Amino acid sequence: MPHTAAEIATIVQGEVLGDATIIITGLAAAAAARAGDLTFAEKEPQFLAAEQGDAAAILAPAPFTSARKTVIRVANPRIAFAKVLPLFHPAQHFMPGIDASARIADTAQIDPSAHIGPHCVVGEGVAIGARSVLMGGNHILSGSRIGADARIFPNVVLCERTQLGDRVTIHAGTTIGSDGYGYVFDAGIHRKVMQVGNVTIGDDVEIGANAAIDRGALGSTVIGAGTKIDNLVHIAHNVTIGRHCLIMGQVGFAGSTHLGDYSVVASQSGIAGHLKIGPQATIGAKSGVMRDIPPKGTVLGIPAQPDKEMKRQFIAMQQLPDALRRIRDLEKLVAQMAEKLARQEK
């Protein structure tokens, strides 16, 4: 649906410089923008590229102005762009109702406004809230609860007693509440320790595709409200993830670790078990975390160390080839001097 620049400015709390009546019909990056598109720019090179392109208008911060283009001036163009995206790319709408191929237990409670797609299985005692969507092929096992406005993509499995808050999104192929990895060595074999807890997920959490979150051994594995988890992440039993954390792809948490609120874990990092990672901590990509991290701490490397210390080590490693060459040259020089002294002594 088209919108005027003035309408968009109202939504993003911006100021229009230029033609406020110009019609916006889509969104695009500056290089790909066509007539009618809105684009955004944060820095001067981006703005110049957008100004020279075909975009109808540009979201930009102060002090950018243009004699050629309508500019919608905002405090943060990236945030403004994120707010505008749903206007032109609204989420898919699902009609209320239960597909004929779904299997619903008699004791399940499904809000009339919810959508249950094809080939879903909803177990005993499950509760599904208002306007929530199971897209298809989902298994929701006994005793689980899904809050309002959840969106569960195809082939997601929620194991027994999983608890989801409101507005939770889980992408395709993810399993929540799978058996935790618990064994004891007994008489020459690894004896399985039953995992009888569950997983509790707060409001406004989004979990990517093909992630796995294990249920607690006795209590709960907990994902705090507002946290965003990328694809291919594994969270082991009894882990607690705080509120509004960002966890990138291919990260793994061993059991019983606690991640504080507003922390960031970059891709392919591994976090050992039973650690305490303070609020607002940052873990760099490919890090191996084996010790506690204080609040607001930033670590890198394997084993992970404070970022400034690790960066010095990285620089030192880059200098190693040249240092080795100099050492070899010094060794040759010392050998030549020793040989010369030996000849003089004769």
N, C-alpha and C positions, 0 to 999 in steps of 0.2 A: 504494500500500500504506500503510495507516494506521500511525502510530507514536505512542508515548506521549511526553509532554513530557520524561520522564526519559531515554528513548532519544535524543531529539534533543539534550538537554543533554550527554549523553556524547559525541556526535559533534562538537559545537561547543565542547566543554570549558567548559560553562557551569554555572550554579547555578540550580536550580528554586526559585522562591519561590511557594508555593501548591500546587495539586494536581498532583503529579508523575505521576499516573496518567491525566490527561485525554488523550483521544485526538485526535491531529492528523491531519486527512484531506486538507489542502491548504494552499496558500500564497496570500496576496493582500495587496495594499496595504490600508492601514487603512480607507480610504473604501469599498473594495469587498469587504471581508472578510465572510464568512458564518460561521455556526456550524460549528465544527470547523477553521477556518482558523488558520494561524499568520501573524502579521504582524511587522513590526519598526519600531522608533522610535529615532531618534538624539537628538532634541531634545524639549523639553517639549511644544510644540504637537503634534508627531506622537504623542507618548505619550498625551496627553489625548484626541486623536481616536481612537487605537486602543482606549483604555480605555472610551470611550463607545460604540464600535461593537460588532459581533457576533463579533469574533475570539475564538477560544478561548484563545489565549496570545499573548504579546508577547515578541519578542527585544528586549532593551534593555540599556543599560549601567548601571553604578552611577551614582547611588544610587536609581534609580527602583524604586518598589514600588507594589503595588496591592492594595486590599481586594476588588476586583471580579474581577480577571483573574489567571490564572497568568502569572508573568513568568519568562522564562529569561534570567538575567543573564549577559551576555558582555562581553568587552573591546571588541569592535567589532561592532555588530549587522549592518552591511552585509556584512562578511566572513562572519559566521555565516550570514546568509541565503543568500549565494552557495554555501556548503558544503551547505546543506540542500536547495536547489533540485533537485539531481539525484535526491534520494530520491523526489520526487513527479513529476518530469518526466525520467525516464531517457532516455538517448539511444536512438534507434532501433537495434534489433538486426538485423544482416544475416547470413543463413546463409552458411557457406562454399560456394564453388563458382563456376563460370563459366557465365554465361547463354549459351544456345545461339546467340543472335544476335551474340555478341562475336567479334571476329577477333583471334586470338592468334598471334604469330609463333612459329615452331618453336624459336627460340633463346631465347625469353623464359623467365624463371624466376619462377614464381608460387607463393608458399607455399600449401600445401593449405588453410590456415585463412583465406585471403583471400577476398574477395567481389568478383567482376567482374560488373557489372550489364549491362543490355541495351545493345547497339550500341556497346560500347567497342571501341577499336582499340589493341592493345598491340604495339609494334614490336620489331624485332630487338634482342636483347641486353638487354632491359628486365628489371629485377629488382624484384619486389614482395614486401614483407615480411609477416610474420605478422599476421593479423587486420586488415590494411588493406582499405579499401573503396573501390571505384570505383562510384559510384552509377548512372551511365549516361551514354552519349554522350561518354565521355571518350576523348581521344586521347593516348596516352603514346608519344612518338616514341623512336626507336632510342637505345640506350645510357643511358636514364634509369634512376634508381634511386629507389624509394619504400621508406622504412623501415617499421618495425612500427607498427601501430595508427594509421595515417594514415586520414584521412577526406576523400575527394575528391568534392565535390558535382557535380551534372550539368553537362556541357558545359565542364568545365575541360580545358585543353590544356597538356600539358607537352612542350615542344619538346626537340630532341635533347640528350642528355647532362645533362638536369636532375637534380639530386641533392637528394632530400628526406630529412631526418632522421626520427626516430621521433615519433609523435604529432602530426604536422603536419595541420592542417585548412585546406582551400582551398575557398572558397565558389563558387557557380555563376557560370559565364561568365568566369572569370579565365584569363589566358594567362601562363604562366611560360616564359621563355626565348625570347620573340619577338625578331626581328631588331633589333639596336640601330640607332640613327639616326646613321649615319656616311657622310659624303659629302665629296669634295674637288672644287674647281672646276677643270676641265680643258678647255681649248679651247672655252669658251663653254657647257659643260654641267656639271651636277653629277654627278660620277662616283661610283657607290656603292663604299664600302669594305666588303668582306665582314666580317661579324661572326662569328667562329669560336670564341668562348668559350662559356661556359655559365652557369647559375645554380646556386648552392649555398645551400640553406636548412637551418638548424639545427633541433634538436629543439624541440618544443612551440611552434612558430610557428603563428599563425592569420592567414590572409589573407582579406579580405572579397570580396564579389562584384564582378565586372567590373573587377578590377585588372589591371594589365599590368606585368610585370617583365621588362626586356630582358636578354638574355644579354650577357656581356662581349665586347669587341671581340677580344681575344686571351685574356685570363684569365677570371676569374669575377666576376659580380655576386653579392654575398654578403648574405644575411639572417641575422643572428645568432640564437642560441637564445633562445626565450622572447619574441621580438618579436611584437607584435600590429598588424596593418595593416588599416585600415578599407576600405570600399568605394571604388571609383573612384579608386584611387591609381595613379600612374605612377612607376616607378623605372627610370631609364635605365641604359645600359650602364656597367659597371665601378663602380657605386655599391657602397659597403660600409655596411650598416646594422648597428650594434652589437647587443649582447645586451639583451633586455628593454626595447626601445624601444616607444613608443606613437605610432602614426602615424594621424591622423584622416582622414576622408573628403576626397577631392578634392585631396589634396596631390600635388605633382609635384617630383621630384628630377631635375636635369640630371646629365649623366654625370660619373663619377669623383669624386663627392663622398663624403666619409667622415663618417658620423654616429656619434658615440660612444655607449657603453653607457648605458642608462637615460635616454635623451633622450626628449623629448615634442615632437611637431610637431602643432599644432592645425590645424583644417580650412582648406582653400583656400589654404594657404601654398605658395609656390614657392621652391625652393632652387636657386641657380645652380650651375654645374659647377665641379669641381676645388676645392671648399671643404673645410675641416676644421672640423667642429662638435664641440666637446669633449663629454666624458661629462657626463651629467646636465644638458644644456642644455635650455632650454624656448623654443619658438618660438610666439608668439601667433598667433591666427587671422588669416587674410588677410595674412600677412606676406610681403614679398619679400626674401629673404636673398641678399645680394650680397657679403658678406664673411665671413671666418672668425668663429666664435663661441668664446670661451674656455670651459673646463670650468665647469659650473654657471651659465653665462651665460643671461640671459633677455632676449629681444628682441621688439620689436613693430614694426609699421608697414611702409611702403614708401617708401624702402628701410628695411629693418629696422635699428633702433637699440636700444641698451640701454633696458629698459623704463621706468626712471625718467625718462630724458631724453625718451623719446617721449611719456610721459604728460604731461609739462610742455608739450610742443608741442600735444598734444590740447587741454589746458586753454586754452592761448594761442589756438588756433583758435576755440574756443567764445567767446572774448572779443572776437574780431575785429569782429563786427557792431556791438557797443557802442562799441568803439574807433573804428571808422570814423564812427559817428554823432557822437562827441565831436570828432573831427578836423574834420568838416564844420561843426559848431557853432563851433569855434575859427576856422576859415577865414572864416566869416561875420562873426564878431566882429572879426577882424583887418581885414577889408575895411571894416567900418563905422567902425572907429577910423581907418583910413587916410583914408577919405572925410571924416571929421570934421576931421582934421588939415589936409587939403587946403583945406577951406572956411575954417578959421581963418587959414591962411597968406594967403588972398586978402584 
